[in-house]
Amino acid sequence: MSIDKDNIKIHYLGHSTFILQADDGTRFIVDPWLDLNPQCPEELKSPENIHYILITHGHFDHMGDVAKVFYNNKDPKIVSNFEICAWIDKKDKAFEKSTMPMAQGGTQNLDGTKVTMVNAIHGSGIAADGSQNLVYGGIASGYIVQFSNGFTIYIAGDTGVFSDMKLIAEIYSPDLAILPIGDNFTMGPVEGFHACKMLNAKHIIPCHYGTFPVLVGDPNVFKELVEKELDSKVYILKPGDEL
């Protein structure tokens, strides 16, 4: 089974960090965690030509390198919930005209790519520099990314399985789903399998596993569960792989 996505590229940088490239060259980085990400290849820790930064929630392993990506690129826009955008604006005045806050159910048109924020079940505390105290980071989210050619990706972010995934399938009909399967802080392989049953996406990429010892979810177990029962293909990507 191959993916007919008309020149759309999906580049995995490890953990939950991805670069999505639209057919017109517009590039989106999702949950940038680079320098301290033990899975991210050294040569990919300073991505260039990024136009948009998508943040699902406030945890360090999902927004730890927002500033680095921002300053290494030419005025990229930062998309997240209102609280995270407000925190970023306050942290550095240079960000004020670059944040694009939104909330669950809302859609923004980003150079022809429609980005919709959807639900996730997870925390979203932000750790201020040098502090163990968490700042409220709003509600964790996922994203629907629909490119101009119609190809649609569901980025679940960090989440457990929840029944509204049926609505995500009904409303957005994702062609590909990017799902966390590491267990402990997110779904494990069994829960991820049940998510796939509801989402009905033909293509699945697992992520958020193996980075830390506690993330014990096995992508091979997940792949076996999904491909045995469903008409879906699971792609186990190594950091640096492009689909």
TORGUVEX-135309 format. One record per residue (C-alpha): residue in one letter; x, y, z. Coordinates in steps of 0.001 Angstrom, whole numbers, plus 500000, padded with zeros to 6 digits. Example, Ala and Ser with C-alpha at 12.3 -4.5 7.8 and 13.67 -1.06 7.14 Angstrom:
TORGUVEX-135309
R res     px     py     pz
R   A 512300 495500 507800
R   S 513670 498940 507140
//
This chain:
TORGUVEX-135309
R res     px     py     pz
R   M 500000 500000 500000
R   S 501460 503393 499012
R   I 500445 506916 499924
R   D 499129 509044 497073
R   K 499847 512462 498506
R   D 501025 514467 495473
R   N 504438 515775 496549
R   I 503514 516303 500218
R   K 506476 515321 502394
R   I 506466 514072 505984
R   H 509860 514217 507707
R   Y 510276 512607 511138
R   L 512772 514243 513505
R   G 512177 511893 516455
R   H 509829 511706 519457
R   S 506844 513851 518349
R   T 508602 516336 516076
R   F 507684 516329 512393
R   I 508161 518610 509422
R   L 505267 518597 506957
R   Q 505856 520110 503546
R   A 502925 521073 501335
R   D 503040 520573 497599
R   D 503708 524309 497166
R   G 506751 524153 499468
R   T 505151 525615 502594
R   R 506783 523938 505587
R   F 505228 523256 508993
R   I 507177 522005 511997
R   V 505096 520214 514630
R   D 506114 520269 518310
R   P 509746 521330 517872
R   W 512018 519597 520379
R   L 515481 519362 518902
R   D 518612 520120 520932
R   L 517819 517889 523925
R   N 515818 515352 521953
R   P 517937 512174 522129
R   Q 516247 510829 519005
R   C 516813 513848 516751
R   P 519744 513411 514342
R   E 522394 516104 514797
R   E 522077 517321 511223
R   L 518346 517986 511699
R   K 518555 520076 514871
R   S 518492 523410 513012
R   P 515690 523076 510439
R   E 515456 525803 507818
R   N 512783 527244 505535
R   I 510088 526787 508194
R   H 506976 528912 507644
R   Y 504726 527739 510505
R   I 505311 526228 513951
R   L 502429 524114 515298
R   I 502393 523436 519057
R   T 499980 520875 520493
R   H 500624 521622 524184
R   G 503038 523218 526630
R   H 505292 520375 527758
R   F 509034 520782 527212
R   D 509274 517858 524805
R   H 506808 519558 522472
R   M 507820 523228 522507
R   G 511343 523229 523912
R   D 512882 524679 520747
R   V 510227 527093 519522
R   A 512577 530050 520012
R   K 515419 528309 518175
R   V 513228 527550 515159
R   F 511809 531073 515231
R   Y 515195 532783 515187
R   N 516745 530383 512664
R   N 514026 531154 510133
R   K 512507 534207 508505
R   D 509547 535277 510636
R   P 507712 531936 510938
R   K 504236 532087 512440
R   I 503508 530250 515689
R   V 500168 528428 515972
R   S 498897 527151 519315
R   N 496177 527716 521876
R   F 495544 531182 523298
R   E 497347 530563 526585
R   I 500558 529267 525023
R   C 500594 532098 522485
R   A 500073 534649 525286
R   W 502939 533068 527278
R   I 505213 533183 524222
R   D 504292 536814 523541
R   K 505114 537797 527112
R   K 508370 535851 527142
R   D 509806 537652 524112
R   K 508445 540798 522447
R   A 509875 539602 519129
R   F 507100 537004 518989
R   E 504173 539425 519381
R   K 503294 539770 515698
R   S 504061 536135 514927
R   T 501672 534187 517151
R   M 498367 532945 515725
R   P 496230 531717 518660
R   M 493242 529451 518134
R   A 491048 527005 520041
R   Q 489373 523631 519591
R   G 486999 523609 516635
R   G 488619 526605 514953
R   T 490324 526603 511557
R   Q 493006 528850 510110
R   N 493960 529019 506450
R   L 497756 529043 506313
R   D 498859 529785 502752
R   G 496257 527427 501333
R   T 496608 524718 503979
R   K 493695 524482 506405
R   V 494719 523815 510012
R   T 491984 522895 512478
R   M 492522 522464 516218
R   V 490811 519404 517701
R   N 490562 517801 521122
R   A 493217 515832 522972
R   I 493195 514397 526490
R   H 496415 515463 528166
R   G 498004 518147 530354
R   S 499643 521315 529032
R   G 501768 522863 531790
R   I 504658 525081 530686
R   A 507918 524903 532642
R   A 509434 528387 532924
R   D 513213 528606 532430
R   G 515159 527396 535434
R   S 512026 526517 537377
R   Q 510155 523362 538256
R   N 506958 525370 538672
R   L 504476 524863 535855
R   V 502584 527719 534226
R   Y 499047 527016 532973
R   G 499262 526216 529276
R   G 495614 525964 528306
R   I 494062 522774 526953
R   A 496136 520235 525031
R   S 495100 519737 521428
R   G 495580 517872 518196
R   Y 495482 519237 514650
R   I 493849 518425 511365
R   V 496095 519565 508512
R   Q 494316 519597 505149
R   F 496506 520483 502185
R   S 495205 522243 499094
R   N 495117 518945 497160
R   G 492772 517486 499793
R   F 495267 515154 501490
R   T 494510 515327 505216
R   I 496663 514464 508239
R   Y 495411 514058 511800
R   I 498111 514935 514332
R   A 496850 513602 517650
R   G 499449 515261 519886
R   D 499788 513627 523276
R   T 496501 511967 524137
R   G 494658 508963 525434
R   V 492044 507307 523284
R   F 488644 509047 523354
R   S 485358 508399 521609
R   D 485265 511772 519818
R   M 487834 510301 517448
R   K 484751 508977 515676
R   L 483716 512585 515051
R   I 487194 513443 513814
R   A 486817 510631 511278
R   E 483289 511680 510327
R   I 484069 515377 509889
R   Y 487620 515388 508493
R   S 488200 511899 506994
R   P 491974 511908 507591
R   D 494076 510004 505101
R   L 496915 509654 507607
R   A 497004 509729 511411
R   I 500074 510455 513547
R   L 499444 508805 516912
R   P 501409 508531 520181
R   I 501780 504921 521322
R   G 504476 505093 524016
R   D 502162 504371 526970
R   N 502345 505870 530494
R   F 501802 509507 529414
R   T 499755 508719 526280
R   M 498033 505827 524593
R   G 499857 502532 524390
R   P 499657 500116 521437
R   V 496274 498625 522447
R   E 494631 502018 522944
R   G 496262 503222 519738
R   F 494730 500279 517895
R   H 491260 501254 519152
R   A 491944 504840 518056
R   C 492722 503533 514570
R   K 489434 501616 514487
R   M 487542 504861 515101
R   L 489645 507085 512848
R   N 489476 504802 509805
R   A 492646 506348 508362
R   K 494392 504222 505745
R   H 497867 505304 506834
R   I 499256 505507 510378
R   I 502547 506784 511820
R   P 503273 505950 515489
R   C 505382 508337 517575
R   H 506218 509344 521175
R   Y 507741 505996 522131
R   G 511181 504875 523296
R   T 512546 508353 523991
R   F 512548 507764 527744
R   P 512584 504419 529587
R   V 509014 504967 530770
R   L 507715 505133 527173
R   V 507550 501377 526744
R   G 504976 501132 523941
R   D 506305 498906 521156
R   P 505594 500147 517605
R   N 505950 496607 516237
R   V 503197 495376 518562
R   F 501059 498325 517444
R   K 501723 497600 513777
R   E 500797 493948 514202
R   L 497539 494787 515994
R   V 496474 497343 513391
R   E 497456 495533 510222
R   K 495990 492209 511407
R   E 492525 493664 512036
R   L 492226 496810 509903
R   D 492686 497877 506314
R   S 495407 500337 507354
R   K 499159 500525 506845
R   V 501472 501411 509748
R   Y 504761 503139 508907
R   I 507419 502817 511615
R   L 509753 505700 510841
R   K 513260 506106 512162
R   P 514332 509649 513097
R   G 515451 511256 509869
R   D 513134 509189 507667
R   E 510938 510965 505132
R   L 507665 509597 503834
//
